[in-house]
Amino acid sequence: MFRLVIQWLLSAIALLLVSRLVPGFFVQNFSAAMLAAVVIGFLNATLGFLMRVVTFPLVILTFGLFLLVINGAMLLLASRFVPGFYIYGIMPAFWGAVVLSLLGMVIRVVVKDA
């Protein structure tokens, strides 16, 4: 339970960092980042999983780079549901997915050691 809470907090902080680094990617405050982290996690676990299964041949063909497009689409979809979390266009969503993927690797290392 403790690891889940730590991962949730670190994911929200990662969203705030991405909003500072990627133009067109905005998070108004920490509570919006917390809610966005939950919604993104839910979307990735449900619709994202389905999209990964359906597009598996394309993912293999692009050596996994298409997963960034799927992650960007999940970010865009989450921004439609969460007030205070806005992404203006597919390119900010793509670059946000790239930065979040890199930060996610760091988060997994931190949470694993906690």
N, CA, C and O atoms as CSV, one atom per row, in Angstrom:
chain,resi,resn,atom,element,x,y,z
A,1,MET,N,N,0.822,-1.194,0.000
A,1,MET,CA,C,0.000,0.000,0.000
A,1,MET,C,C,0.869,1.262,0.000
A,1,MET,O,O,0.583,2.238,-0.694
A,2,PHE,N,N,1.946,1.210,0.807
A,2,PHE,CA,C,2.853,2.347,0.899
A,2,PHE,C,C,3.505,2.638,-0.457
A,2,PHE,O,O,3.626,3.797,-0.854
A,3,ARG,N,N,3.925,1.579,-1.166
A,3,ARG,CA,C,4.540,1.762,-2.481
A,3,ARG,C,C,3.567,2.372,-3.480
A,3,ARG,O,O,3.957,3.188,-4.316
A,4,LEU,N,N,2.309,1.978,-3.394
A,4,LEU,CA,C,1.296,2.520,-4.296
A,4,LEU,C,C,1.118,4.018,-4.084
A,4,LEU,O,O,1.024,4.775,-5.051
A,5,VAL,N,N,1.070,4.447,-2.840
A,5,VAL,CA,C,0.917,5.870,-2.522
A,5,VAL,C,C,2.151,6.641,-2.980
A,5,VAL,O,O,2.027,7.728,-3.543
A,6,ILE,N,N,3.338,6.087,-2.743
A,6,ILE,CA,C,4.578,6.745,-3.170
A,6,ILE,C,C,4.610,6.868,-4.689
A,6,ILE,O,O,4.974,7.918,-5.219
A,7,GLN,N,N,4.232,5.805,-5.392
A,7,GLN,CA,C,4.218,5.847,-6.850
A,7,GLN,C,C,3.199,6.868,-7.357
A,7,GLN,O,O,3.467,7.567,-8.335
A,8,TRP,N,N,2.056,6.962,-6.719
A,8,TRP,CA,C,1.033,7.937,-7.096
A,8,TRP,C,C,1.556,9.356,-6.916
A,8,TRP,O,O,1.395,10.190,-7.807
A,9,LEU,N,N,2.180,9.640,-5.777
A,9,LEU,CA,C,2.734,10.972,-5.532
A,9,LEU,C,C,3.845,11.311,-6.524
A,9,LEU,O,O,3.898,12.427,-7.040
A,10,LEU,N,N,4.729,10.351,-6.790
A,10,LEU,CA,C,5.817,10.595,-7.731
A,10,LEU,C,C,5.299,10.770,-9.163
A,10,LEU,O,O,5.864,11.543,-9.936
A,11,SER,N,N,4.244,10.066,-9.509
A,11,SER,CA,C,3.648,10.242,-10.840
A,11,SER,C,C,3.032,11.630,-10.983
A,11,SER,O,O,3.136,12.252,-12.040
A,12,ALA,N,N,2.398,12.112,-9.931
A,12,ALA,CA,C,1.840,13.466,-9.953
A,12,ALA,C,C,2.955,14.507,-10.075
A,12,ALA,O,O,2.820,15.480,-10.817
A,13,ILE,N,N,4.042,14.303,-9.356
A,13,ILE,CA,C,5.185,15.218,-9.461
A,13,ILE,C,C,5.783,15.162,-10.855
A,13,ILE,O,O,6.193,16.188,-11.398
A,14,ALA,N,N,5.837,13.969,-11.440
A,14,ALA,CA,C,6.348,13.829,-12.805
A,14,ALA,C,C,5.475,14.614,-13.793
A,14,ALA,O,O,5.997,15.247,-14.711
A,15,LEU,N,N,4.161,14.575,-13.610
A,15,LEU,CA,C,3.274,15.353,-14.475
A,15,LEU,C,C,3.539,16.851,-14.332
A,15,LEU,O,O,3.527,17.583,-15.321
A,16,LEU,N,N,3.776,17.299,-13.115
A,16,LEU,CA,C,4.102,18.712,-12.904
A,16,LEU,C,C,5.420,19.077,-13.578
A,16,LEU,O,O,5.546,20.162,-14.146
A,17,LEU,N,N,6.403,18.177,-13.518
A,17,LEU,CA,C,7.686,18.426,-14.190
A,17,LEU,C,C,7.518,18.494,-15.704
A,17,LEU,O,O,8.099,19.354,-16.365
A,18,VAL,N,N,6.723,17.586,-16.239
A,18,VAL,CA,C,6.494,17.590,-17.687
A,18,VAL,C,C,5.812,18.881,-18.109
A,18,VAL,O,O,6.099,19.416,-19.180
A,19,SER,N,N,4.909,19.386,-17.273
A,19,SER,CA,C,4.223,20.635,-17.624
A,19,SER,C,C,5.197,21.805,-17.669
A,19,SER,O,O,4.946,22.791,-18.362
A,20,ARG,N,N,6.295,21.710,-16.945
A,20,ARG,CA,C,7.326,22.761,-16.990
A,20,ARG,C,C,8.250,22.604,-18.197
A,20,ARG,O,O,8.822,23.584,-18.674
A,21,LEU,N,N,8.394,21.380,-18.687
A,21,LEU,CA,C,9.361,21.103,-19.755
A,21,LEU,C,C,8.773,21.111,-21.160
A,21,LEU,O,O,9.457,21.484,-22.113
A,22,VAL,N,N,7.521,20.708,-21.299
A,22,VAL,CA,C,6.919,20.529,-22.628
A,22,VAL,C,C,5.916,21.646,-22.887
A,22,VAL,O,O,4.925,21.770,-22.166
A,23,PRO,N,N,6.166,22.465,-23.918
A,23,PRO,CA,C,5.180,23.501,-24.252
A,23,PRO,C,C,3.878,22.863,-24.754
A,23,PRO,O,O,3.908,21.903,-25.524
A,24,GLY,N,N,2.751,23.397,-24.316
A,24,GLY,CA,C,1.448,22.871,-24.708
A,24,GLY,C,C,0.925,21.811,-23.760
A,24,GLY,O,O,-0.146,21.253,-23.998
A,25,PHE,N,N,1.647,21.521,-22.696
A,25,PHE,CA,C,1.289,20.514,-21.698
A,25,PHE,C,C,1.149,21.267,-20.377
A,25,PHE,O,O,2.146,21.738,-19.829
A,26,PHE,N,N,-0.076,21.386,-19.859
A,26,PHE,CA,C,-0.328,22.213,-18.682
A,26,PHE,C,C,-1.019,21.437,-17.572
A,26,PHE,O,O,-1.971,20.694,-17.812
A,27,VAL,N,N,-0.522,21.621,-16.355
A,27,VAL,CA,C,-1.165,21.107,-15.149
A,27,VAL,C,C,-1.282,22.288,-14.206
A,27,VAL,O,O,-0.273,22.888,-13.835
A,28,GLN,N,N,-2.507,22.632,-13.811
A,28,GLN,CA,C,-2.732,23.835,-13.019
A,28,GLN,C,C,-2.164,23.758,-11.608
A,28,GLN,O,O,-1.534,24.705,-11.137
A,29,ASN,N,N,-2.386,22.629,-10.930
A,29,ASN,CA,C,-1.940,22.526,-9.543
A,29,ASN,C,C,-1.709,21.068,-9.189
A,29,ASN,O,O,-1.916,20.167,-10.002
A,30,PHE,N,N,-1.269,20.859,-7.936
A,30,PHE,CA,C,-0.926,19.508,-7.506
A,30,PHE,C,C,-2.145,18.598,-7.428
A,30,PHE,O,O,-2.037,17.409,-7.728
A,31,SER,N,N,-3.288,19.121,-7.038
A,31,SER,CA,C,-4.482,18.265,-6.962
A,31,SER,C,C,-4.925,17.812,-8.349
A,31,SER,O,O,-5.384,16.682,-8.512
A,32,ALA,N,N,-4.791,18.683,-9.352
A,32,ALA,CA,C,-5.091,18.274,-10.728
A,32,ALA,C,C,-4.092,17.211,-11.190
A,32,ALA,O,O,-4.460,16.284,-11.911
A,33,ALA,N,N,-2.844,17.344,-10.780
A,33,ALA,CA,C,-1.830,16.347,-11.134
A,33,ALA,C,C,-2.132,15.004,-10.473
A,33,ALA,O,O,-1.941,13.953,-11.084
A,34,MET,N,N,-2.604,15.038,-9.227
A,34,MET,CA,C,-2.957,13.794,-8.528
A,34,MET,C,C,-4.121,13.084,-9.231
A,34,MET,O,O,-4.080,11.874,-9.455
A,35,LEU,N,N,-5.152,13.852,-9.572
A,35,LEU,CA,C,-6.298,13.272,-10.268
A,35,LEU,C,C,-5.894,12.771,-11.657
A,35,LEU,O,O,-6.330,11.701,-12.081
A,36,ALA,N,N,-5.067,13.535,-12.359
A,36,ALA,CA,C,-4.606,13.122,-13.685
A,36,ALA,C,C,-3.785,11.843,-13.605
A,36,ALA,O,O,-3.891,10.994,-14.490
A,37,ALA,N,N,-2.972,11.687,-12.570
A,37,ALA,CA,C,-2.186,10.467,-12.416
A,37,ALA,C,C,-3.087,9.248,-12.253
A,37,ALA,O,O,-2.793,8.183,-12.796
A,38,VAL,N,N,-4.184,9.396,-11.509
A,38,VAL,CA,C,-5.128,8.291,-11.329
A,38,VAL,C,C,-5.823,7.961,-12.649
A,38,VAL,O,O,-5.935,6.794,-13.025
A,39,VAL,N,N,-6.287,8.997,-13.348
A,39,VAL,CA,C,-7.005,8.780,-14.610
A,39,VAL,C,C,-6.074,8.175,-15.660
A,39,VAL,O,O,-6.472,7.261,-16.382
A,40,ILE,N,N,-4.858,8.667,-15.750
A,40,ILE,CA,C,-3.894,8.115,-16.716
A,40,ILE,C,C,-3.596,6.657,-16.387
A,40,ILE,O,O,-3.526,5.821,-17.288
A,41,GLY,N,N,-3.420,6.347,-15.112
A,41,GLY,CA,C,-3.187,4.964,-14.709
A,41,GLY,C,C,-4.353,4.059,-15.071
A,41,GLY,O,O,-4.156,2.945,-15.558
A,42,PHE,N,N,-5.568,4.539,-14.831
A,42,PHE,CA,C,-6.759,3.753,-15.172
A,42,PHE,C,C,-6.870,3.545,-16.685
A,42,PHE,O,O,-7.145,2.437,-17.146
A,43,LEU,N,N,-6.654,4.618,-17.453
A,43,LEU,CA,C,-6.739,4.500,-18.908
A,43,LEU,C,C,-5.661,3.565,-19.460
A,43,LEU,O,O,-5.928,2.777,-20.368
A,44,ASN,N,N,-4.461,3.650,-18.922
A,44,ASN,CA,C,-3.391,2.765,-19.386
A,44,ASN,C,C,-3.678,1.312,-19.046
A,44,ASN,O,O,-3.325,0.412,-19.808
A,45,ALA,N,N,-4.315,1.079,-17.911
A,45,ALA,CA,C,-4.611,-0.292,-17.504
A,45,ALA,C,C,-5.764,-0.902,-18.292
A,45,ALA,O,O,-5.837,-2.124,-18.422
A,46,THR,N,N,-6.652,-0.089,-18.812
A,46,THR,CA,C,-7.827,-0.610,-19.518
A,46,THR,C,C,-7.694,-0.402,-21.024
A,46,THR,O,O,-7.334,-1.325,-21.754
A,47,LEU,N,N,-7.981,0.794,-21.476
A,47,LEU,CA,C,-7.970,1.095,-22.907
A,47,LEU,C,C,-6.565,0.996,-23.498
A,47,LEU,O,O,-6.392,0.535,-24.626
A,48,GLY,N,N,-5.569,1.429,-22.737
A,48,GLY,CA,C,-4.182,1.362,-23.209
A,48,GLY,C,C,-3.745,-0.075,-23.449
A,48,GLY,O,O,-3.075,-0.374,-24.437
A,49,PHE,N,N,-4.128,-0.957,-22.539
A,49,PHE,CA,C,-3.799,-2.376,-22.714
A,49,PHE,C,C,-4.444,-2.928,-23.982
A,49,PHE,O,O,-3.804,-3.644,-24.752
A,50,LEU,N,N,-5.706,-2.593,-24.190
A,50,LEU,CA,C,-6.411,-3.057,-25.385
A,50,LEU,C,C,-5.741,-2.527,-26.655
A,50,LEU,O,O,-5.584,-3.262,-27.630
A,51,MET,N,N,-5.351,-1.258,-26.640
A,51,MET,CA,C,-4.684,-0.680,-27.812
A,51,MET,C,C,-3.324,-1.330,-28.060
A,51,MET,O,O,-2.927,-1.505,-29.212
A,52,ARG,N,N,-2.610,-1.687,-27.004
A,52,ARG,CA,C,-1.318,-2.353,-27.172
A,52,ARG,C,C,-1.489,-3.740,-27.791
A,52,ARG,O,O,-0.679,-4.165,-28.615
A,53,VAL,N,N,-2.540,-4.432,-27.391
A,53,VAL,CA,C,-2.801,-5.764,-27.941
A,53,VAL,C,C,-3.180,-5.658,-29.415
A,53,VAL,O,O,-2.680,-6.418,-30.245
A,54,VAL,N,N,-4.067,-4.712,-29.740
A,54,VAL,CA,C,-4.547,-4.573,-31.120
A,54,VAL,C,C,-3.421,-4.109,-32.052
A,54,VAL,O,O,-3.344,-4.559,-33.195
A,55,THR,N,N,-2.558,-3.223,-31.578
A,55,THR,CA,C,-1.509,-2.660,-32.431
A,55,THR,C,C,-0.172,-3.377,-32.271
A,55,THR,O,O,0.865,-2.843,-32.665
A,56,PHE,N,N,-0.182,-4.570,-31.702
A,56,PHE,CA,C,1.064,-5.294,-31.465
A,56,PHE,C,C,1.927,-5.454,-32.721
A,56,PHE,O,O,3.138,-5.248,-32.641
A,57,PRO,N,N,1.357,-5.813,-33.876
A,57,PRO,CA,C,2.213,-5.915,-35.072
A,57,PRO,C,C,2.893,-4.585,-35.439
A,57,PRO,O,O,4.051,-4.572,-35.856
A,58,LEU,N,N,2.175,-3.483,-35.284
A,58,LEU,CA,C,2.755,-2.171,-35.575
A,58,LEU,C,C,3.849,-1.817,-34.570
A,58,LEU,O,O,4.854,-1.201,-34.926
A,59,VAL,N,N,3.646,-2.208,-33.324
A,59,VAL,CA,C,4.662,-1.964,-32.294
A,59,VAL,C,C,5.929,-2.743,-32.627
A,59,VAL,O,O,7.031,-2.211,-32.494
A,60,ILE,N,N,5.788,-3.987,-33.054
A,60,ILE,CA,C,6.947,-4.801,-33.445
A,60,ILE,C,C,7.642,-4.176,-34.656
A,60,ILE,O,O,8.869,-4.087,-34.696
A,61,LEU,N,N,6.855,-3.748,-35.635
A,61,LEU,CA,C,7.409,-3.168,-36.862
A,61,LEU,C,C,8.192,-1.885,-36.590
A,61,LEU,O,O,9.177,-1.608,-37.274
A,62,THR,N,N,7.767,-1.102,-35.599
A,62,THR,CA,C,8.436,0.171,-35.288
A,62,THR,C,C,9.403,0.033,-34.116
A,62,THR,O,O,9.857,1.034,-33.561
A,63,PHE,N,N,9.718,-1.203,-33.741
A,63,PHE,CA,C,10.646,-1.477,-32.633
A,63,PHE,C,C,10.192,-0.829,-31.329
A,63,PHE,O,O,11.023,-0.390,-30.533
A,64,GLY,N,N,8.896,-0.767,-31.106
A,64,GLY,CA,C,8.338,-0.270,-29.861
A,64,GLY,C,C,8.064,1.221,-29.819
A,64,GLY,O,O,7.478,1.708,-28.851
A,65,LEU,N,N,8.469,1.955,-30.838
A,65,LEU,CA,C,8.256,3.404,-30.823
A,65,LEU,C,C,6.780,3.782,-30.904
A,65,LEU,O,O,6.391,4.857,-30.446
A,66,PHE,N,N,5.960,2.914,-31.480
A,66,PHE,CA,C,4.530,3.214,-31.560
A,66,PHE,C,C,3.887,3.247,-30.171
A,66,PHE,O,O,2.812,3.823,-30.004
A,67,LEU,N,N,4.530,2.638,-29.182
A,67,LEU,CA,C,4.008,2.702,-27.813
A,67,LEU,C,C,3.975,4.140,-27.310
A,67,LEU,O,O,3.119,4.487,-26.496
A,68,LEU,N,N,4.895,4.984,-27.781
A,68,LEU,CA,C,4.879,6.394,-27.394
A,68,LEU,C,C,3.655,7.102,-27.967
A,68,LEU,O,O,3.094,7.997,-27.334
A,69,VAL,N,N,3.248,6.700,-29.162
A,69,VAL,CA,C,2.037,7.271,-29.760
A,69,VAL,C,C,0.813,6.852,-28.947
A,69,VAL,O,O,-0.079,7.663,-28.698
A,70,ILE,N,N,0.773,5.586,-28.536
A,70,ILE,CA,C,-0.337,5.105,-27.706
A,70,ILE,C,C,-0.356,5.843,-26.371
A,70,ILE,O,O,-1.419,6.262,-25.911
A,71,ASN,N,N,0.805,6.007,-25.747
A,71,ASN,CA,C,0.869,6.731,-24.476
A,71,ASN,C,C,0.442,8.183,-24.655
A,71,ASN,O,O,-0.239,8.738,-23.793
A,72,GLY,N,N,0.836,8.800,-25.764
A,72,GLY,CA,C,0.398,10.170,-26.042
A,72,GLY,C,C,-1.111,10.256,-26.207
A,72,GLY,O,O,-1.740,11.207,-25.743
A,73,ALA,N,N,-1.689,9.261,-26.870
A,73,ALA,CA,C,-3.145,9.233,-27.041
A,73,ALA,C,C,-3.851,9.078,-25.689
A,73,ALA,O,O,-4.898,9.684,-25.461
A,74,MET,N,N,-3.279,8.268,-24.800
A,74,MET,CA,C,-3.866,8.105,-23.466
A,74,MET,C,C,-3.772,9.415,-22.673
A,74,MET,O,O,-4.687,9.753,-21.922
A,75,LEU,N,N,-2.669,10.147,-22.840
A,75,LEU,CA,C,-2.535,11.446,-22.178
A,75,LEU,C,C,-3.572,12.434,-22.701
A,75,LEU,O,O,-4.208,13.149,-21.926
A,76,LEU,N,N,-3.737,12.468,-24.027
A,76,LEU,CA,C,-4.745,13.356,-24.626
A,76,LEU,C,C,-6.141,13.021,-24.123
A,76,LEU,O,O,-6.920,13.915,-23.792
A,77,LEU,N,N,-6.450,11.749,-24.067
A,77,LEU,CA,C,-7.768,11.326,-23.597
A,77,LEU,C,C,-7.963,11.706,-22.129
A,77,LEU,O,O,-9.039,12.165,-21.746
A,78,ALA,N,N,-6.943,11.519,-21.318
A,78,ALA,CA,C,-7.042,11.882,-19.903
A,78,ALA,C,C,-7.238,13.389,-19.737
A,78,ALA,O,O,-7.939,13.831,-18.827
A,79,SER,N,N,-6.619,14.171,-20.615
A,79,SER,CA,C,-6.758,15.632,-20.493
A,79,SER,C,C,-8.182,16.090,-20.800
A,79,SER,O,O,-8.570,17.195,-20.420
A,80,ARG,N,N,-8.954,15.263,-21.476
A,80,ARG,CA,C,-10.348,15.602,-21.758
A,80,ARG,C,C,-11.246,15.405,-20.535
A,80,ARG,O,O,-12.316,16.008,-20.444
A,81,PHE,N,N,-10.808,14.559,-19.594
A,81,PHE,CA,C,-11.632,14.221,-18.436
A,81,PHE,C,C,-11.236,14.958,-17.162
A,81,PHE,O,O,-12.064,15.122,-16.265
A,82,VAL,N,N,-9.997,15.400,-17.067
A,82,VAL,CA,C,-9.491,15.965,-15.807
A,82,VAL,C,C,-9.467,17.487,-15.893
A,82,VAL,O,O,-8.750,18.046,-16.723
A,83,PRO,N,N,-10.233,18.157,-15.055
A,83,PRO,CA,C,-10.161,19.625,-15.036
A,83,PRO,C,C,-8.815,20.069,-14.449
A,83,PRO,O,O,-8.353,19.528,-13.444
A,84,GLY,N,N,-8.204,21.056,-15.092
A,84,GLY,CA,C,-6.902,21.538,-14.649
A,84,GLY,C,C,-5.734,20.849,-15.310
A,84,GLY,O,O,-4.583,21.173,-15.021
A,85,PHE,N,N,-6.006,19.895,-16.202
A,85,PHE,CA,C,-4.972,19.162,-16.928
A,85,PHE,C,C,-5.281,19.306,-18.413
A,85,PHE,O,O,-6.272,18.767,-18.905
A,86,TYR,N,N,-4.419,20.041,-19.124
A,86,TYR,CA,C,-4.687,20.358,-20.529
A,86,TYR,C,C,-3.476,20.023,-21.392
A,86,TYR,O,O,-2.333,20.304,-21.032
A,87,ILE,N,N,-3.761,19.412,-22.541
A,87,ILE,CA,C,-2.730,19.164,-23.544
A,87,ILE,C,C,-3.276,19.705,-24.855
A,87,ILE,O,O,-4.355,19.316,-25.302
A,88,TYR,N,N,-2.515,20.608,-25.466
A,88,TYR,CA,C,-2.959,21.272,-26.682
A,88,TYR,C,C,-2.253,20.691,-27.897
A,88,TYR,O,O,-1.279,21.264,-28.386
A,89,GLY,N,N,-2.745,19.550,-28.389
A,89,GLY,CA,C,-2.234,18.973,-29.619
A,89,GLY,C,C,-1.549,17.641,-29.418
A,89,GLY,O,O,-1.242,17.235,-28.297
A,90,ILE,N,N,-1.317,16.970,-30.535
A,90,ILE,CA,C,-0.718,15.638,-30.496
A,90,ILE,C,C,0.783,15.698,-30.231
A,90,ILE,O,O,1.328,14.794,-29.598
A,91,MET,N,N,1.462,16.747,-30.705
A,91,MET,CA,C,2.908,16.832,-30.470
A,91,MET,C,C,3.240,17.060,-28.992
A,91,MET,O,O,4.137,16.392,-28.476
A,92,PRO,N,N,2.563,17.967,-28.290
A,92,PRO,CA,C,2.830,18.048,-26.849
A,92,PRO,C,C,2.502,16.739,-26.120
A,92,PRO,O,O,3.174,16.381,-25.153
A,93,ALA,N,N,1.474,16.031,-26.582
A,93,ALA,CA,C,1.137,14.744,-25.962
A,93,ALA,C,C,2.246,13.727,-26.225
A,93,ALA,O,O,2.614,12.966,-25.330
A,94,PHE,N,N,2.778,13.712,-27.450
A,94,PHE,CA,C,3.859,12.782,-27.787
A,94,PHE,C,C,5.100,13.073,-26.954
A,94,PHE,O,O,5.672,12.168,-26.346
A,95,TRP,N,N,5.520,14.347,-26.929
A,95,TRP,CA,C,6.725,14.694,-26.174
A,95,TRP,C,C,6.500,14.535,-24.672
A,95,TRP,O,O,7.427,14.193,-23.938
A,96,GLY,N,N,5.286,14.779,-24.218
A,96,GLY,CA,C,4.963,14.515,-22.830
A,96,GLY,C,C,5.079,13.035,-22.505
A,96,GLY,O,O,5.546,12.666,-21.427
A,97,ALA,N,N,4.650,12.176,-23.448
A,97,ALA,CA,C,4.771,10.732,-23.255
A,97,ALA,C,C,6.235,10.314,-23.202
A,97,ALA,O,O,6.603,9.434,-22.424
A,98,VAL,N,N,7.071,10.942,-24.026
A,98,VAL,CA,C,8.501,10.620,-24.013
A,98,VAL,C,C,9.106,10.972,-22.655
A,98,VAL,O,O,9.791,10.154,-22.041
A,99,VAL,N,N,8.849,12.188,-22.194
A,99,VAL,CA,C,9.423,12.642,-20.916
A,99,VAL,C,C,8.840,11.826,-19.756
A,99,VAL,O,O,9.570,11.450,-18.839
A,100,LEU,N,N,7.538,11.552,-19.790
A,100,LEU,CA,C,6.937,10.743,-18.729
A,100,LEU,C,C,7.490,9.319,-18.717
A,100,LEU,O,O,7.639,8.724,-17.650
A,101,SER,N,N,7.794,8.772,-19.881
A,101,SER,CA,C,8.387,7.436,-19.931
A,101,SER,C,C,9.755,7.433,-19.268
A,101,SER,O,O,10.086,6.514,-18.519
A,102,LEU,N,N,10.545,8.458,-19.544
A,102,LEU,CA,C,11.867,8.549,-18.917
A,102,LEU,C,C,11.749,8.742,-17.407
A,102,LEU,O,O,12.468,8.105,-16.637
A,103,LEU,N,N,10.849,9.615,-16.990
A,103,LEU,CA,C,10.635,9.822,-15.557
A,103,LEU,C,C,10.039,8.580,-14.897
A,103,LEU,O,O,10.321,8.290,-13.735
A,104,GLY,N,N,9.215,7.854,-15.644
A,104,GLY,CA,C,8.627,6.618,-15.126
A,104,GLY,C,C,9.678,5.572,-14.804
A,104,GLY,O,O,9.533,4.815,-13.844
A,105,MET,N,N,10.746,5.526,-15.611
A,105,MET,CA,C,11.838,4.597,-15.320
A,105,MET,C,C,12.498,4.946,-13.987
A,105,MET,O,O,12.816,4.065,-13.189
A,106,VAL,N,N,12.695,6.238,-13.761
A,106,VAL,CA,C,13.288,6.688,-12.504
A,106,VAL,C,C,12.353,6.377,-11.338
A,106,VAL,O,O,12.805,5.933,-10.282
A,107,ILE,N,N,11.065,6.605,-11.522
A,107,ILE,CA,C,10.079,6.338,-10.465
A,107,ILE,C,C,10.072,4.858,-10.101
A,107,ILE,O,O,10.015,4.510,-8.922
A,108,ARG,N,N,10.130,3.986,-11.104
A,108,ARG,CA,C,10.124,2.548,-10.817
A,108,ARG,C,C,11.343,2.136,-9.990
A,108,ARG,O,O,11.239,1.276,-9.115
A,109,VAL,N,N,12.494,2.746,-10.263
A,109,VAL,CA,C,13.694,2.441,-9.481
A,109,VAL,C,C,13.527,2.928,-8.043
A,109,VAL,O,O,13.881,2.218,-7.102
A,110,VAL,N,N,12.988,4.135,-7.869
A,110,VAL,CA,C,12.802,4.704,-6.528
A,110,VAL,C,C,11.792,3.885,-5.731
A,110,VAL,O,O,12.024,3.583,-4.560
A,111,VAL,N,N,10.676,3.524,-6.357
A,111,VAL,CA,C,9.622,2.789,-5.659
A,111,VAL,C,C,10.087,1.366,-5.339
A,111,VAL,O,O,9.728,0.813,-4.300
A,112,LYS,N,N,10.876,0.783,-6.223
A,112,LYS,CA,C,11.369,-0.567,-5.981
A,112,LYS,C,C,12.262,-0.605,-4.745
A,112,LYS,O,O,12.250,-1.580,-3.994
A,113,ASP,N,N,13.027,0.449,-4.539
A,113,ASP,CA,C,13.927,0.510,-3.389
A,113,ASP,C,C,13.223,0.922,-2.104
A,113,ASP,O,O,13.774,0.757,-1.016
A,114,ALA,N,N,12.002,1.461,-2.218
A,114,ALA,CA,C,11.299,1.939,-1.014
A,114,ALA,C,C,10.715,0.803,-0.215
A,114,ALA,O,O,10.094,1.033,0.822
